[in-house]
């Protein structure tokens, strides 16, 4: 990896020999970069591979993501965390490590941030210092600027694989079992409303992408997200919508609530809300309760039971409704809850699949259908499997309407 000092020096030489005021093509910039590197190599011999790396790093400092580009190109890197221009961390295979190197200055990192957010029509500045955006490859970017971020500009990039993971791949990784997938396929096809919960980094979006592959291809789907991450390739009739921040005058904001209401006029068979965080939970529940069976959403929580409590709080934050009414909405809207967990060995697994039975004695009742049973493990690895609890699926009406009989509670 070329040293930061060398990159800064050669960047200066390239910049001094180029008129950036004109329209400089990538080919011309690459030609100039190679020329400067070859001239430097005359007095500093390096290997061919080192020379290639140096040329790429310099080119990306002008047209790519600078120091981050090699990390973006590395398929093993799942997350990039920048705490300041001097402090970078990466996650590979669930293991976090500090990365050698730094941006040449805070201003350089700020320029890169502006380049990222402006490319997707987002704005971030001192008056609006927090923003979510995405890169062209679908990676999610979260930016926090000073004075909110005390060390300097803070950037978190969540990468996603080139192709969405399938349920078969998740089975191979030990995230869930074939029996559980068989059950999930049946309830998705039969249009049960599903809510996916889990903590940060447990793979909710990855799982939702895989689950969506069971949606019949002749349906019309509307997806709603803060920053578009879902990649549903199996349904041709797909509308994807993304929220928009207010402009510098405080106008033009489009929220998830706005998009859910708009989606109801698009005649969707299903609505998929990438993640609910606040008052839009009520709109999502109402959509599920008004003929949009088969809808799916996700949220942050520590368990299925905790997700119910969080949904109650979300709805209360935007509507003055009695708690029994809110619980009634949840109990009638959501059919199945799936909880994902990240275990101490850094693996991500489905830890619970529960049926929502409605409201009894003033509480939303859950019936666990599958639960992860841990059996210990060797060398720090978790051993165990997602096992049936013995409880059968009680609400089988949708399965029967879809032509699927379930005498033992299994979707088949």
HELIX and SHEET records of a PDB file:
HELIX    1   1 UNK A    4  UNK A   16  1                                  13    
HELIX    2   2 UNK A   26  UNK A   41  1                                  16    
HELIX    3   3 UNK A   48  UNK A   63  1                                  16    
HELIX    4   4 UNK A   66  UNK A   68  5                                   3    
HELIX    5   5 UNK A   69  UNK A   73  1                                   5    
HELIX    6   6 UNK A  106  UNK A  118  1                                  13    
HELIX    7   7 UNK A  167  UNK A  172  1                                   6    
HELIX    8   8 UNK A  178  UNK A  189  1                                  12    
HELIX    9   9 UNK A  204  UNK A  212  1                                   9    
HELIX   10  10 UNK A  256  UNK A  263  1                                   8    
HELIX   11  11 UNK A  280  UNK A  289  1                                  10    
HELIX   12  12 UNK A  304  UNK A  318  1                                  15    
HELIX   13  13 UNK A  323  UNK A  333  1                                  11    
HELIX   14  14 UNK A  397  UNK A  401  1                                   5    
SHEET    1   A 6 UNK A  95  UNK A  98  0                                        
SHEET    2   A 6 UNK A  87  UNK A  92 -1                                        
SHEET    3   A 6 UNK A  77  UNK A  84 -1                                        
SHEET    4   A 6 UNK A 154  UNK A 158 -1                                        
SHEET    5   A 6 UNK A 140  UNK A 144 -1                                        
SHEET    6   A 6 UNK A 130  UNK A 134 -1                                        
SHEET    1   B 9 UNK A 237  UNK A 242  0                                        
SHEET    2   B 9 UNK A 220  UNK A 225  1                                        
SHEET    3   B 9 UNK A 270  UNK A 273  1                                        
SHEET    4   B 9 UNK A 296  UNK A 300  1                                        
SHEET    5   B 9 UNK A 194  UNK A 198  1                                        
SHEET    6   B 9 UNK A 336  UNK A 342  1                                        
SHEET    7   B 9 UNK A 348  UNK A 360 -1                                        
SHEET    8   B 9 UNK A 363  UNK A 376 -1                                        
SHEET    9   B 9 UNK A 383  UNK A 388 -1                                        
END                                                                             
